[in-house]
Amino acid sequence: MRVRAGDAPHCPTIFNLKQLGNDVEILYPLPRLLSTPKLDSWRMNESEKAHMSKLIQRAATAADLPAAIDLFMAAVARMYERLHIEQPLPPRPAVETMWAHILNTGIFYVAETDEQIVALCHAVVRDRLWFLSGFWTRAELMGGGVGGPLLRQVWQAGARAGADTFFVWSSPDQTALASYLKLGMLPGYQLFTFAGQATQLPDVARAYTVEPATLALVCDLNAGVRATRREVDHRFWFAQTQMSARQVRHRDRPIGYFYVNGDAVGPACWAAPEHADALLTLACRAAMETAGTIKLRVPGINHDAIRFAFAHGLRFNGGYAHLFTSAPFGRLAQYLPSGPSLF
């Protein structure tokens, strides 16, 4: 389907990609879908109009994943080089598994020209929370009006799905940061990484016990701390053979859970601040037993985890990432995210 600017410049119709089909060539600015200042202020500049006149925006399919991941890996490598970030690229097999899950359970759009994918954007909606799990554009097109309209499509699809809080684990890329700020996702705090071998882990009181996690308990705890049960994500993690999920009880009452994936701890949460040290100790011991080292990703608001990491000899690996959000949610002072794909 092709829609031209002259056909309906002020058309109030809400375009639903599922109703129209996957291939929609949009040749005029998207209509307003929500009456909020953020969306009302979206107006295309001349550069955006030029690119939109020849771009196709559409829902992604499984066949698009190899090319989309190629674009992602190349974009991340260029960003690391440009910003002098010294860390390895994400392993491609892990990206393939994760993005297949996002495609199946989230919102995933691509922009293409001449049958080549030039930008991608995907997000997951869990209850009322929309999380931007990927937003990448070919380097030569960044800032040229290609990625922005795609991001708006994914935002609007999330709003139609019932989301009212929008957040992102942002890279330090300035173009991306500007896009998020314009949408109304504002700075929350940095996301820190700590790694290494823990020293002098404390003894945990005998009142704490660890056991294999159950889906119902993990989802209940998640609802209280992360503001969503996100059962579909926990089912996904339970199915990953390289991950182990454990729940922690205090005097037989469930107080938290943690996942270990190699040396990485997360997601993890605890129901109350007084349980932080015990759960972190148990999680770090499990990671040490599995991999000999530990990696923690810590929201800046989680002061207990930051103090724990420094107290036990973990190395601060930097705070390149930031959490931007349209509104506060959950109790992230009691949470460790899984990473930038699902948080």
ZABATI-599441 format. One record per residue (C-alpha): residue in one letter; y, x, z. Coordinates in pm, 1 decimal, always signed. Layout:
# ZABATI-599441
(A,(Y,X,Z))
...
This chain:
# ZABATI-599441
(M,(+0.0,+0.0,+0.0))
(R,(+349.8,+125.4,-89.9))
(V,(+665.8,-2.7,+74.7))
(R,(+998.6,+100.8,-78.2))
(A,(+1333.2,+126.9,+93.2))
(G,(+1491.2,-129.8,-137.9))
(D,(+1228.2,-390.4,-69.8))
(A,(+1311.3,-458.5,+295.0))
(P,(+1562.4,-221.1,+449.2))
(H,(+1593.5,-429.5,+766.4))
(C,(+1244.9,-576.3,+772.6))
(P,(+1145.5,-675.8,+1127.7))
(T,(+775.6,-675.9,+1044.1))
(I,(+551.9,-474.8,+1275.3))
(F,(+314.0,-274.6,+1057.6))
(N,(-34.5,-255.9,+1197.3))
(L,(-228.9,+24.5,+1026.9))
(K,(-559.3,-145.0,+1104.8))
(Q,(-443.4,-461.2,+927.2))
(L,(-306.1,-274.7,+627.3))
(G,(-589.7,-26.9,+597.8))
(N,(-599.1,+345.9,+653.4))
(D,(-391.7,+448.4,+351.1))
(V,(-31.2,+341.4,+391.5))
(E,(+238.1,+526.2,+200.8))
(I,(+562.1,+462.6,+385.8))
(L,(+873.0,+510.6,+174.0))
(Y,(+1132.5,+385.8,+420.2))
(P,(+1204.0,+428.0,+792.2))
(L,(+962.0,+254.5,+1023.3))
(P,(+1097.0,-72.1,+1166.7))
(R,(+1181.2,-91.5,+1533.0))
(L,(+875.8,-193.0,+1732.7))
(L,(+1016.0,-182.2,+2083.7))
(S,(+1362.2,-276.9,+2206.7))
(T,(+1420.0,+30.5,+2416.2))
(P,(+1704.5,+282.2,+2383.0))
(K,(+1458.3,+555.3,+2287.9))
(L,(+1321.4,+366.7,+1989.9))
(D,(+1649.5,+203.8,+1888.8))
(S,(+1802.5,+550.2,+1853.6))
(W,(+1547.4,+665.8,+1596.9))
(R,(+1721.6,+701.6,+1263.5))
(M,(+1601.0,+924.9,+983.1))
(N,(+1822.6,+1203.9,+859.2))
(E,(+1833.2,+1299.7,+491.9))
(S,(+1564.7,+1566.6,+534.5))
(E,(+1326.8,+1314.7,+691.2))
(K,(+1392.1,+1065.9,+411.7))
(A,(+1315.9,+1329.0,+147.3))
(H,(+985.0,+1422.5,+305.7))
(M,(+888.8,+1063.4,+379.9))
(S,(+939.3,+974.8,+14.6))
(K,(+636.8,+1184.3,-79.9))
(L,(+429.2,+1200.3,+235.2))
(I,(+139.4,+976.0,+320.1))
(Q,(+87.6,+895.6,+687.5))
(R,(-248.5,+748.6,+774.1))
(A,(-512.3,+716.6,+1040.2))
(A,(-743.6,+1016.5,+1049.2))
(T,(-1115.0,+1000.0,+982.3))
(A,(-1401.0,+1225.8,+1083.0))
(A,(-1379.8,+1389.6,+739.8))
(D,(-1028.2,+1509.9,+825.1))
(L,(-1129.5,+1704.3,+1134.7))
(P,(-1216.1,+2040.3,+971.4))
(A,(-882.4,+2062.5,+788.5))
(A,(-691.0,+1932.9,+1090.9))
(I,(-850.6,+2194.2,+1313.8))
(D,(-773.4,+2465.3,+1056.7))
(L,(-407.7,+2362.5,+1076.0))
(F,(-419.4,+2358.3,+1456.2))
(M,(-578.7,+2701.8,+1490.6))
(A,(-331.8,+2858.4,+1247.5))
(A,(-34.7,+2691.9,+1419.0))
(V,(-142.6,+2805.2,+1764.7))
(A,(-197.4,+3162.2,+1642.3))
(R,(+152.2,+3169.7,+1490.4))
(M,(+306.2,+3025.1,+1805.3))
(Y,(+134.3,+3284.1,+2025.2))
(E,(+257.8,+3561.8,+1798.7))
(R,(+611.4,+3427.3,+1780.4))
(L,(+642.6,+3374.4,+2156.7))
(H,(+447.4,+3688.2,+2254.9))
(I,(+183.1,+3487.1,+2440.9))
(E,(-119.2,+3703.3,+2511.5))
(Q,(-416.3,+3473.8,+2547.3))
(P,(-715.1,+3394.2,+2327.5))
(L,(-721.7,+3104.9,+2086.6))
(P,(-919.6,+2798.8,+2194.9))
(P,(-1284.3,+2832.8,+2085.6))
(R,(-1329.3,+2627.8,+1771.5))
(P,(-1659.7,+2460.0,+1876.5))
(A,(-1489.6,+2326.9,+2190.4))
(V,(-1199.1,+2195.7,+1983.0))
(E,(-1440.0,+2025.1,+1742.8))
(T,(-1618.0,+1847.5,+2027.7))
(M,(-1295.7,+1745.3,+2200.1))
(W,(-1120.2,+1621.6,+1888.2))
(A,(-1419.7,+1411.4,+1787.1))
(H,(-1391.1,+1240.9,+2127.5))
(I,(-1016.8,+1187.0,+2081.3))
(L,(-1072.1,+1047.9,+1730.8))
(N,(-1331.3,+803.1,+1864.5))
(T,(-1141.7,+690.1,+2174.6))
(G,(-773.9,+751.9,+2100.1))
(I,(-503.9,+739.8,+1833.2))
(F,(-521.4,+1004.8,+1562.1))
(Y,(-288.1,+1017.5,+1260.8))
(V,(-228.1,+1276.8,+991.9))
(A,(+42.3,+1333.9,+733.9))
(E,(-58.9,+1465.8,+396.5))
(T,(+94.2,+1558.8,+65.1))
(D,(-99.1,+1646.6,-248.3))
(E,(-414.9,+1561.1,-50.4))
(Q,(-341.6,+1843.1,+196.2))
(I,(-294.1,+1772.1,+567.0))
(V,(+44.2,+1909.9,+670.4))
(A,(+83.1,+1756.7,+1016.4))
(L,(-128.2,+1585.1,+1279.2))
(C,(-65.3,+1390.5,+1593.9))
(H,(-308.4,+1235.4,+1838.5))
(A,(-297.2,+1074.6,+2179.5))
(V,(-521.0,+890.3,+2423.2))
(V,(-431.0,+569.3,+2602.5))
(R,(-602.0,+517.5,+2935.9))
(D,(-490.4,+195.2,+3102.5))
(R,(-109.2,+211.9,+3094.0))
(L,(-88.9,+589.4,+3042.6))
(W,(-34.9,+746.9,+2698.5))
(F,(-105.9,+1119.8,+2683.2))
(L,(-9.8,+1322.1,+2376.5))
(S,(-314.0,+1541.3,+2322.3))
(G,(-209.0,+1713.9,+2000.8))
(F,(+101.8,+1745.9,+1782.2))
(W,(+109.7,+2018.3,+1516.4))
(T,(+286.5,+2074.2,+1186.0))
(R,(+251.0,+2345.4,+925.2))
(A,(+492.4,+2625.5,+1011.3))
(E,(+699.4,+2605.2,+693.1))
(L,(+761.4,+2232.8,+750.6))
(M,(+854.8,+2245.5,+1119.1))
(G,(+1194.6,+2091.5,+1183.1))
(G,(+1193.0,+1938.1,+836.4))
(G,(+1132.8,+1575.8,+926.4))
(V,(+755.2,+1576.9,+882.2))
(G,(+621.8,+1576.9,+1237.3))
(G,(+878.4,+1349.3,+1399.3))
(P,(+789.2,+1029.0,+1211.9))
(L,(+420.3,+1094.2,+1276.7))
(L,(+485.3,+1132.9,+1649.5))
(R,(+673.1,+803.1,+1648.8))
(Q,(+378.7,+632.3,+1481.9))
(V,(+145.2,+751.9,+1754.5))
(W,(+394.9,+659.1,+2028.0))
(Q,(+435.3,+308.0,+1886.1))
(A,(+59.4,+263.3,+1850.3))
(G,(+27.6,+354.0,+2218.4))
(A,(+293.6,+100.0,+2315.0))
(R,(+108.6,-168.1,+2118.7))
(A,(-206.3,-71.5,+2306.5))
(G,(-33.8,-143.0,+2638.5))
(A,(+98.1,+197.5,+2745.2))
(D,(+423.7,+205.5,+2939.5))
(T,(+420.5,+566.4,+3061.7))
(F,(+416.0,+851.3,+2809.8))
(F,(+351.3,+1215.1,+2894.7))
(V,(+253.3,+1545.5,+2738.5))
(W,(+126.4,+1891.7,+2828.0))
(S,(+386.9,+2073.7,+2622.3))
(S,(+375.9,+2418.0,+2471.3))
(P,(+697.7,+2625.3,+2496.0))
(D,(+776.3,+2561.9,+2129.0))
(Q,(+1143.2,+2459.2,+2109.1))
(T,(+1102.8,+2220.1,+1817.4))
(A,(+829.5,+2031.1,+2000.4))
(L,(+1028.6,+2030.4,+2324.1))
(A,(+1327.4,+1878.7,+2146.3))
(S,(+1106.9,+1605.7,+2000.5))
(Y,(+974.4,+1511.3,+2342.9))
(L,(+1318.3,+1507.3,+2502.2))
(K,(+1455.0,+1282.9,+2227.3))
(L,(+1175.9,+1035.2,+2288.2))
(G,(+1253.6,+1015.4,+2658.1))
(M,(+975.7,+1235.9,+2792.7))
(L,(+1173.7,+1446.0,+3038.7))
(P,(+1081.8,+1758.2,+3238.0))
(G,(+847.1,+1710.5,+3528.2))
(Y,(+727.6,+2058.8,+3620.3))
(Q,(+553.6,+2363.9,+3484.3))
(L,(+178.7,+2393.2,+3449.5))
(F,(+50.7,+2721.3,+3590.2))
(T,(-270.3,+2912.2,+3526.4))
(F,(-441.4,+3128.7,+3787.8))
(A,(-751.0,+3337.1,+3719.3))
(G,(-970.0,+3610.2,+3860.2))
(Q,(-1217.2,+3661.5,+4141.6))
(A,(-1137.9,+3484.2,+4465.5))
(T,(-1135.0,+3693.5,+4780.2))
(Q,(-1208.6,+3584.1,+5134.0))
(L,(-1281.8,+3221.9,+5060.3))
(P,(-1276.5,+3039.1,+5394.5))
(D,(-1570.2,+2870.6,+5555.7))
(V,(-1578.7,+2497.8,+5496.1))
(A,(-1630.4,+2270.0,+5793.5))
(R,(-1981.9,+2129.4,+5817.4))
(A,(-1834.2,+1781.9,+5795.8))
(Y,(-1786.8,+1842.0,+5420.5))
(T,(-2085.2,+1799.9,+5189.5))
(V,(-2123.6,+1843.9,+4812.8))
(E,(-2355.2,+1647.8,+4584.9))
(P,(-2390.1,+1567.3,+4214.5))
(A,(-2114.6,+1330.7,+4106.3))
(T,(-2171.7,+967.3,+4022.9))
(L,(-1965.6,+795.2,+3756.4))
(A,(-1852.5,+505.7,+3974.9))
(L,(-1730.7,+726.2,+4259.0))
(V,(-1548.0,+968.4,+4030.0))
(C,(-1373.6,+680.7,+3851.3))
(D,(-1270.8,+521.0,+4182.7))
(L,(-1120.5,+847.5,+4305.9))
(N,(-949.4,+901.8,+3972.7))
(A,(-785.8,+559.8,+3986.7))
(G,(-627.4,+642.9,+4320.2))
(V,(-500.1,+990.9,+4228.5))
(R,(-460.0,+999.7,+3848.9))
(A,(-356.0,+631.2,+3814.0))
(T,(-640.0,+547.3,+3574.8))
(R,(-1017.2,+524.9,+3602.1))
(R,(-1055.5,+682.6,+3254.9))
(E,(-1426.8,+607.1,+3252.8))
(V,(-1456.5,+694.4,+2883.3))
(D,(-1345.0,+1052.0,+2954.8))
(H,(-1573.2,+1094.8,+3253.9))
(R,(-1867.5,+974.1,+3044.4))
(F,(-1770.8,+1234.3,+2785.8))
(W,(-1757.5,+1513.8,+3045.9))
(F,(-2084.0,+1402.3,+3206.4))
(A,(-2249.1,+1443.3,+2865.2))
(Q,(-2131.4,+1804.2,+2819.1))
(T,(-2423.2,+2027.7,+2915.4))
(Q,(-2197.6,+2322.1,+2997.9))
(M,(-2006.8,+2118.4,+3256.8))
(S,(-2115.4,+2015.4,+3603.6))
(A,(-1955.0,+1737.2,+3805.0))
(R,(-1975.4,+1725.2,+4184.5))
(Q,(-1833.9,+1496.6,+4447.1))
(V,(-1732.6,+1590.7,+4798.3))
(R,(-1773.3,+1384.6,+5114.4))
(H,(-1615.3,+1427.0,+5453.7))
(R,(-1815.3,+1267.3,+5735.1))
(D,(-2001.2,+1078.8,+5462.8))
(R,(-1681.7,+934.7,+5312.4))
(P,(-1597.8,+1034.4,+4950.7))
(I,(-1280.8,+1242.2,+4943.6))
(G,(-1279.7,+1411.7,+4604.0))
(Y,(-1457.6,+1547.9,+4299.5))
(F,(-1446.1,+1853.7,+4077.6))
(Y,(-1584.8,+1970.4,+3745.7))
(V,(-1681.1,+2327.9,+3663.0))
(N,(-1698.7,+2446.1,+3302.6))
(G,(-1784.6,+2815.7,+3300.0))
(D,(-1508.8,+2973.1,+3508.2))
(A,(-1272.5,+2675.7,+3470.0))
(V,(-1225.8,+2425.8,+3750.6))
(G,(-1098.3,+2085.7,+3644.3))
(P,(-1041.4,+1807.0,+3637.3))
(A,(-1048.9,+1781.5,+4014.5))
(C,(-883.7,+1561.2,+4271.5))
(W,(-878.2,+1497.4,+4644.3))
(A,(-786.6,+1172.6,+4816.4))
(A,(-554.4,+1318.6,+5080.0))
(P,(-364.9,+1648.2,+5125.3))
(E,(-571.5,+1754.5,+5427.5))
(H,(-878.8,+1790.0,+5205.7))
(A,(-718.7,+2031.9,+4957.4))
(D,(-843.2,+2361.9,+5099.0))
(A,(-1199.2,+2241.2,+5150.5))
(L,(-1235.3,+2097.3,+4800.7))
(L,(-1070.0,+2396.6,+4634.6))
(T,(-1296.5,+2632.9,+4826.0))
(L,(-1608.3,+2443.9,+4723.4))
(A,(-1493.3,+2426.1,+4360.7))
(C,(-1405.2,+2795.7,+4344.2))
(R,(-1740.2,+2893.0,+4495.4))
(A,(-1915.2,+2685.7,+4229.4))
(A,(-1715.9,+2856.7,+3953.2))
(M,(-1787.5,+3201.1,+4099.2))
(E,(-2159.1,+3120.4,+4109.0))
(T,(-2148.9,+3004.5,+3747.2))
(A,(-1926.5,+3265.8,+3583.4))
(G,(-1827.1,+3526.5,+3841.1))
(T,(-1459.3,+3441.7,+3790.7))
(I,(-1230.9,+3142.6,+3836.3))
(K,(-961.1,+2973.0,+3630.5))
(L,(-734.9,+2705.5,+3777.6))
(R,(-473.0,+2506.6,+3587.7))
(V,(-225.4,+2378.4,+3843.4))
(P,(+63.2,+2132.1,+3809.1))
(G,(+376.4,+2275.5,+3967.4))
(I,(+392.7,+1984.4,+4209.1))
(N,(+52.1,+2080.3,+4354.2))
(H,(+179.9,+2322.1,+4616.7))
(D,(-149.5,+2327.2,+4807.7))
(A,(-334.7,+2463.0,+4503.5))
(I,(-63.6,+2720.1,+4429.9))
(R,(-74.0,+2848.9,+4789.0))
(F,(-453.4,+2853.9,+4779.7))
(A,(-459.6,+3058.0,+4457.6))
(F,(-226.1,+3325.5,+4593.4))
(A,(-393.1,+3330.9,+4934.7))
(H,(-730.4,+3409.0,+4779.5))
(G,(-639.1,+3675.0,+4530.2))
(L,(-620.6,+3481.6,+4205.9))
(R,(-393.9,+3633.4,+3943.6))
(F,(-95.3,+3436.4,+3818.6))
(N,(-133.2,+3418.1,+3440.3))
(G,(+194.3,+3249.0,+3363.9))
(G,(+353.6,+2910.4,+3323.7))
(Y,(+388.3,+2868.1,+2948.2))
(A,(+317.7,+2495.8,+2955.5))
(H,(+526.6,+2211.1,+3091.9))
(L,(+457.1,+1850.7,+3183.3))
(F,(+708.3,+1610.4,+3031.0))
(T,(+686.2,+1241.6,+3116.8))
(S,(+877.4,+919.4,+3066.5))
(A,(+811.8,+813.1,+3427.8))
(P,(+629.8,+943.1,+3736.6))
(F,(+266.1,+843.2,+3778.7))
(G,(-21.8,+908.9,+4013.0))
(R,(-41.6,+1168.6,+4289.2))
(L,(-55.5,+1489.9,+4090.4))
(A,(+1.6,+1697.3,+4404.1))
(Q,(-367.3,+1623.1,+4462.4))
(Y,(-492.1,+1686.9,+4109.6))
(L,(-603.5,+1970.0,+3881.0))
(P,(-606.6,+1878.2,+3510.1))
(S,(-886.4,+1951.6,+3267.8))
(G,(-650.7,+2111.0,+3017.5))
(P,(-408.7,+2018.3,+2737.6))
(S,(-642.5,+1785.8,+2546.2))
(L,(-714.0,+1513.6,+2802.8))
(F,(-526.8,+1628.3,+3112.1))
